Each structure stands twice: as structure tokens, then as C-alpha cells.
Amino acid sequence: MKRPLPEWFKEELSDTNSLKLRRLFSEFGINTVCRQVKCSNLSYCFKHKKVAFMILGERCTRNCSFCFVKKPDGSALSVDRDEAERIARITQAFGLAFVVITSVTRDDLEDGGSRQFQRVIKLIKAVNKEVKIEAVTPDFEGRVMSLKTVLEAKPDILGHNIHTVKRLYKQLRPMADYQLSLDILEISKELAPDIKTKSSIMLGLGEEEDEVTEAMEDLRKSRCDILTIGQYFAPSADHYPVKEFIDHDTFKKYKSIATFLGFKAVLSGPRVRSSVYAQDLYKELEYA
């Protein structure tokens, strides 16, 4: 049974700037995570020129039951060699001060797509040395060299999302591993101590409060600096259903716990997504 959306859920209507960005992305053949996962914050982000570029195609080789990203259809998957240049041009044309780069998971590639991450980051910085970049990577199946390749491009933030609590991994993320995701964050700190690390947790998937606290503790043990906590929304009736809509007070409580545990920046609320307020969280770190 599909749960009705709570009263506080309201999608911001598109404005001229938002529509212009949508058209431009379509013309340039650029993919964004906002459109791919049908994020409810899309209009808000485009209106305020907040963009999370999704590289390496539209099809993911994993099968997380909560995700709207397309799965392989049997056709050969490729890597768009011109993608980095187009993204850099868009970033420069719109004067974006903060850019999020994420990707589908590409287990079919020897490097997991890490060289494409590196190329995109380097080309963006080549046209605008002042731009801040957050790279949100897959787990690269634990390949340290792939992670190192991304870090060598010197993103300002290395993000890797655990998404949910340990108990729900087999059900929601059967091709992923909870401990491996924690290791990615910890190894990132070992390889590049000056690069901030970030992760995200979704609520409403059937988790218990003590499990959320445990996940936050595990992230801190992995030296994760930044945490976002948001409400899960099922992208369609065919996806994993929402088990619960979490109230605002509970989100506030989790933020207090996260702050107590030592996260340097925390954002917790029903409309929070990993990329939406990424720039604001980065500024919070700068002034901390």
C-alpha cells in the first residue's frame, strides 16, 4: 500500500532559470542525478544553480531496490569520452561555484570509472580554479587504486553514501557491502587527509533508531567528516515502499546525536539529499 505524502512535502515549481538549465542539459547531452532519480528538489536546485552531474551513462550495474536509476538492458555499456569537456563548458558558462560529480556504478569497467571522475574534475578546475568540487563515488568493488585515481584529481570533498543501516543491506543493496563502504571512507582519509569525507543515510526504510545511531558511530570511526540524513521517497510503485515518514523532531534528534559524535557538518531533515545543500555544508566547514 502506497503511503500518502505528508503535508510538508511540496515540490517547488520550475522558474525560468530552472527551465533554461533543463533545456541546456538536454542539448548538451548531460545527465544529472536530479533528473535520473526524479528528485523532489530538482526545481529548487536548478533555480539556485545547484547541480549534481551524473557521469558514466544512465545505466547502473547494481540493483539497489530503492533506486530509480536504470539497469542494464543487454546492450553494450560505453564511456562518453567527450562528457568531461561538456560538463566543464556548462560549469564555466553558468559560473557554478560548487559542483557535485557522481556516477552510476560501473562494475563492467576495469577501473570502475575512476579515470572518468579524474578527467571531469581536472577539466572543471582547468576552466575555473576557484570552483569547489564534491566527488560522490561508488565503492569501486574495493579497488584502492581506483579510489586513489579520484583523490589525485584533488576534489574538495570525497563522498560515498552508505544509504541505510547495516541490517537492511542484504535486502536493499544485495550487491553492496556495508563494511566496504565504511572502508572506502576510511581509506580516503588515509590517502588524502586534507580532503573532507562525506556520507548520507536515508530514513523511512524500516530502520530502528539504535541502528541509525550505530551507523553514525561507524561512520565516525571511519573518520567521516560530513553527514546528511534525509527521508526516503519511493520513486515508483515498483520500488521498495516507504515504511515510515519520519517526523521533524526525530530528524533534529539525529542531528544532535551526529554533532555529539563529532561530525564537522550535519544536515538532517525530510527534504535533505546528499547533494542539495552540499555547498552550504562546505561553507559551514570553512567557517568552523
C-alpha positions in Angstrom: 0.0 0.0 0.0 1.4 3.4 -1.0 1.6 5.8 1.9 0.2 9.3 1.2 2.8 12.1 1.1 2.8 14.2 4.3 1.6 17.9 4.2 5.1 19.3 4.5 6.1 17.6 1.2 5.9 20.2 -1.6 7.9 20.4 -4.8 9.0 23.8 -5.8 7.7 24.9 -9.2 10.1 25.5 -12.0 11.2 29.0 -12.8 12.8 30.5 -16.0 16.4 29.7 -14.8 15.4 26.1 -14.0 13.8 25.6 -17.4 16.8 27.1 -19.1 19.1 24.7 -17.4 17.0 21.7 -18.2 17.0 22.6 -21.9 20.7 23.2 -21.9 21.5 19.9 -20.3 19.3 18.2 -22.8 21.0 19.9 -25.7 24.5 19.1 -24.4 23.6 15.5 -23.6 24.5 16.0 -20.0 23.0 13.8 -17.3 22.2 14.9 -13.8 21.4 12.8 -10.7 18.5 15.2 -10.1 16.7 14.1 -13.3 17.8 10.5 -13.1 16.3 9.8 -9.7 13.4 12.2 -10.1 14.5 14.1 -7.1 11.8 16.3 -5.5 14.3 19.1 -5.0 15.1 19.4 -8.8 13.4 22.7 -9.4 14.8 24.2 -6.3 18.4 23.2 -7.2 18.2 24.3 -10.8 16.6 27.6 -9.7 19.6 28.3 -7.5 22.1 26.8 -9.9 22.9 23.8 -7.8 23.9 20.9 -10.0 24.9 17.2 -9.4 26.3 15.9 -12.6 25.9 12.1 -13.1 28.7 10.7 -15.3 29.4 7.3 -17.0 25.9 6.9 -18.5 22.4 6.3 -17.4 22.6 2.6 -16.5 23.9 1.2 -13.3 25.3 -2.3 -12.9 24.0 -2.7 -9.3 20.4 -3.4 -8.3 19.5 -1.4 -5.2 15.8 -1.7 -4.6 15.2 1.9 -3.7 17.0 3.5 -6.7 15.3 4.8 -9.8 18.5 4.7 -12.0 18.1 2.4 -15.0 19.6 -1.1 -15.0 21.5 -2.6 -18.0 19.2 -3.7 -20.8 21.6 -6.1 -22.5 23.2 -3.5 -24.9 26.9 -2.7 -24.5 27.7 0.0 -22.0 30.2 2.6 -23.1 32.1 5.6 -21.7 31.5 9.0 -23.3 34.9 10.4 -23.9 33.6 13.9 -24.6 31.5 14.1 -21.4 34.1 15.8 -19.3 34.5 18.7 -21.8 30.8 19.3 -22.0 30.4 19.4 -18.2 33.4 21.8 -17.9 31.8 24.1 -20.5 28.5 24.1 -18.7 30.2 24.8 -15.4 32.1 27.7 -16.9 29.1 29.1 -18.8 26.9 29.3 -15.7 29.6 30.4 -13.3 28.9 27.5 -11.0 30.9 28.0 -7.7 30.2 24.5 -6.4 29.8 21.3 -8.4 28.8 17.7 -7.4 30.1 14.9 -9.6 28.5 11.5 -9.1 28.1 8.4 -11.3 26.2 5.2 -11.9 28.2 2.2 -10.7 30.2 0.7 -13.5 31.4 -2.7 -12.3 32.0 -3.6 -16.0 34.9 -1.2 -16.2 38.4 -2.3 -15.0 38.8 1.0 -13.1 35.2 1.3 -12.1 35.1 4.6 -13.9 37.7 6.3 -11.7 39.6 7.8 -14.7 36.5 9.5 -15.9 36.0 11.0 -12.5 39.5 12.3 -12.6 39.2 13.7 -16.1 35.9 15.6 -15.2 37.4 17.1 -12.1 40.6 18.2 -13.7 38.9 19.8 -16.7 36.4 21.7 -14.5 39.3 23.0 -12.4 41.2 23.9 -15.6 38.5 26.3 -16.7 37.8 27.6 -13.1 40.4 27.2 -10.5 38.1 28.6 -7.8 35.3 26.1 -8.2 34.8 23.7 -5.3 34.1 20.1 -6.3 32.5 17.2 -4.4 33.0 13.8 -5.9 30.5 11.1 -4.8 31.9 7.8 -5.9 30.7 4.2 -5.9 32.7 1.6 -3.9 34.9 0.6 -6.9 34.5 -3.0 -5.6 37.2 -2.1 -3.1 39.9 -1.2 -5.6 42.2 1.2 -3.8 43.9 2.3 -7.0 40.6 3.5 -8.4 39.9 5.5 -5.2 43.4 6.9 -5.4 42.8 7.9 -9.0 39.9 10.1 -8.0 41.7 11.6 -5.0 44.7 12.5 -7.2 42.4 15.0 -9.0 42.0 16.8 -5.6 38.2 17.1 -5.2 37.4 19.3 -2.2 35.1 16.6 -0.8 35.1 12.8 -1.3 31.6 11.5 -0.8 30.5 7.9 -0.5 27.0 7.1 0.7 26.1 4.2 2.9 22.4 4.9 2.3 21.0 2.7 5.1 21.7 0.7 8.2 23.8 -2.5 8.2 20.8 -4.9 8.8 19.0 -3.7 5.7 21.9 -4.1 3.2 21.1 -7.6 2.1 17.5 -6.6 1.3 18.1 -3.2 -0.2 21.6 -3.3 -1.5 22.4 -7.0 -2.2 25.4 -6.2 -4.5 26.9 -3.8 -2.0 28.7 -4.3 1.3 28.2 -2.1 4.4 31.8 -2.6 5.7 33.3 -2.0 2.3 31.6 1.4 2.1 33.0 2.3 5.5 36.4 1.2 4.4 36.2 3.5 1.3 35.7 6.5 3.6 38.5 5.5 6.0 41.0 4.7 3.2 40.2 8.1 1.6 41.3 9.8 4.8 44.5 7.7 4.9 45.3 8.5 1.3 44.3 12.2 1.4 43.9 13.5 4.9 43.2 17.1 3.8 40.2 16.1 1.6 36.9 16.1 3.6 34.8 12.9 3.5 31.0 12.8 3.4 28.2 10.2 3.6 24.5 10.0 3.7 21.7 8.0 5.3 18.1 7.7 4.2 15.3 7.1 6.8 11.9 5.5 6.4 13.2 2.2 5.1 12.4 0.2 8.2 15.4 1.0 10.3 15.4 1.3 14.1 16.7 4.3 16.0 19.5 2.4 17.6 20.6 1.2 14.2 20.8 4.7 12.9 22.9 5.7 15.8 25.1 2.7 15.2 25.6 3.7 11.6 26.6 7.2 12.6 29.1 5.8 15.1 30.5 3.5 12.4 30.9 6.5 10.1 32.8 8.5 12.7 35.1 5.5 13.3 35.8 5.7 9.6 36.7 9.4 10.1 33.8 10.7 8.1 33.6 14.5 8.4 30.2 15.4 6.9 26.8 13.6 7.2 23.4 14.2 5.6 20.2 12.5 6.8 17.0 12.6 4.7 13.6 10.9 4.2 13.3 8.1 1.7 10.7 8.5 -1.1 9.9 5.6 -3.3 10.4 6.6 -6.9 7.6 4.4 -8.1 5.1 1.7 -7.0 7.6 -0.9 -8.2 10.3 0.2 -5.9 10.9 -0.6 -2.2 8.0 1.0 -0.3 8.3 3.8 2.3 7.9 2.1 5.7 7.5 5.3 7.6 7.6 9.1 7.3 10.0 10.4 9.9 8.9 13.5 11.9 10.9 16.7 12.1 11.7 16.2 15.8 13.3 12.8 15.1 15.5 14.4 12.4 16.5 17.1 14.9 17.4 14.4 17.4 19.6 12.6 14.9 21.4 15.8 14.1 22.1 16.4 17.8 23.5 12.8 18.1 25.6 13.3 15.0 27.0 16.6 16.3 27.8 15.0 19.6 29.6 12.1 17.9 31.9 14.7 16.2 30.8 15.2 12.7 32.1 18.6 11.5 28.9 19.4 9.5 25.5 17.8 9.7 22.3 18.3 7.8 19.2 16.4 8.8 15.7 16.8 7.6 12.9 15.2 5.4 13.8 17.1 2.2 17.6 16.7 2.7 19.5 14.9 -0.1 23.2 14.3 -0.2 23.8 16.9 -3.0 21.1 19.5 -2.4 22.9 21.7 0.2 26.4 20.4 -0.4 27.7 23.9 -1.0 26.2 25.2 2.3 27.8 22.3 4.2 31.1 23.0 2.7 30.9 26.7 3.7 30.0 25.5 7.2 33.2 23.6 7.3 35.2 26.6 6.1 33.9 28.8 8.9 34.1 26.1 11.6 
